[in-house]
Amino acid sequence: MSGLRIFAGNSNLELAKEVADYLDVSLGEALVSTFSDGETRVEIREDLHGKDVFIIQSTCPPVNQNLMELLIIVDALKRSSAKEITAVIPYYGYARQDRRNISGEPITARLVADLITTAGANHILAMDLHVGQIEGFFNIPVDHLVAAPIFLDYIRENIGSDIVIVSPDAGGVKRARGFASKLGANLALIDKRRDAPNLAYAMNIVGDVSGKAAIILDDMVDTAGTLVEASYMLSESGATKIYGCCTHAVLSGPAIKRIIDSPIEKLIVTNTIPLKEEAKNCNKIEVLSVAPILGEAIKYICKGNSDE
């Protein structure tokens, strides 16, 4: 681990510090700020020759600013002669634009992958990508981590065994089935129709939720429309308590008010995205740290590089 250096942009400094503390190293010395005209300014202030360097930066809101920070920091690290540069992206922005639904749309998830690779990253470390195909958008190695272990521990310790795992749509069934299997729980599915981006209309529930604690499982919660609509349906169908487990707490627009007004008992999220003050003050939201998962992955990558 002597050749390891960890740097951070401004998107999620608290998580970066937690990862550094977990690995018992200090964050690298760098200036990441802006010029007076708003352009990103980066200055690496230490010698990185022959070092394995990790840059921790979520591309969360403000997405474009944090993405540019990531690209410019990677370029600065490359020009500082780092041996290997791993972009640790706890939350990968633009992930929902992964395919063309109509003519004229971009595939922005692929564009972002190309930008990061061109900037000089040699390796990607990401968590709970919106769709697995994003891994294939990169021509460099991608380690795709999952937050499942910390959610499973939380559920076992705080919710109990009389539960049903609920997928909010057909795309999340595989993830939900894996959770249900590990917990010995039943599985249910919300049959949902999406009318437009950030708008969803939940139609019906497939599976029995009556008399059970229902846990809605998803990779992210943005405006909370899908999550809250599902919670009302579950309540009407006889679920005794309703929880949400979502890795990435985007929580934009009316999300917090919707959650407060909903039947949701608790929304469990991770710190891949730092919470806004409104979310921090919401007693229905509980945050779990992914720092140990990221830290162990960084250890593994460093060990592999040293064995080469």
Secondary structure as GFF3:
##gff-version 3
##sequence-region A 1 308
A	DSSP	beta_strand	4	8	.	.	.	ID=ss1
A	DSSP	alpha_helix	13	23	.	.	.	ID=ss2
A	DSSP	beta_strand	30	34	.	.	.	ID=ss3
A	DSSP	beta_strand	40	44	.	.	.	ID=ss4
A	DSSP	beta_strand	52	56	.	.	.	ID=ss5
A	DSSP	alpha_helix	63	79	.	.	.	ID=ss6
A	DSSP	beta_strand	84	89	.	.	.	ID=ss7
A	DSSP	alpha_helix	108	119	.	.	.	ID=ss8
A	DSSP	beta_strand	123	127	.	.	.	ID=ss9
A	DSSP	three_ten_helix	132	137	.	.	.	ID=ss10
A	DSSP	beta_strand	142	145	.	.	.	ID=ss11
A	DSSP	alpha_helix	148	158	.	.	.	ID=ss12
A	DSSP	beta_strand	163	167	.	.	.	ID=ss13
A	DSSP	three_ten_helix	170	172	.	.	.	ID=ss14
A	DSSP	alpha_helix	173	183	.	.	.	ID=ss15
A	DSSP	beta_strand	186	196	.	.	.	ID=ss16
A	DSSP	beta_strand	199	206	.	.	.	ID=ss17
A	DSSP	beta_strand	213	221	.	.	.	ID=ss18
A	DSSP	alpha_helix	225	236	.	.	.	ID=ss19
A	DSSP	beta_strand	241	249	.	.	.	ID=ss20
A	DSSP	alpha_helix	255	261	.	.	.	ID=ss21
A	DSSP	beta_strand	266	270	.	.	.	ID=ss22
A	DSSP	alpha_helix	277	280	.	.	.	ID=ss23
A	DSSP	beta_strand	285	288	.	.	.	ID=ss24
A	DSSP	alpha_helix	291	307	.	.	.	ID=ss25
###
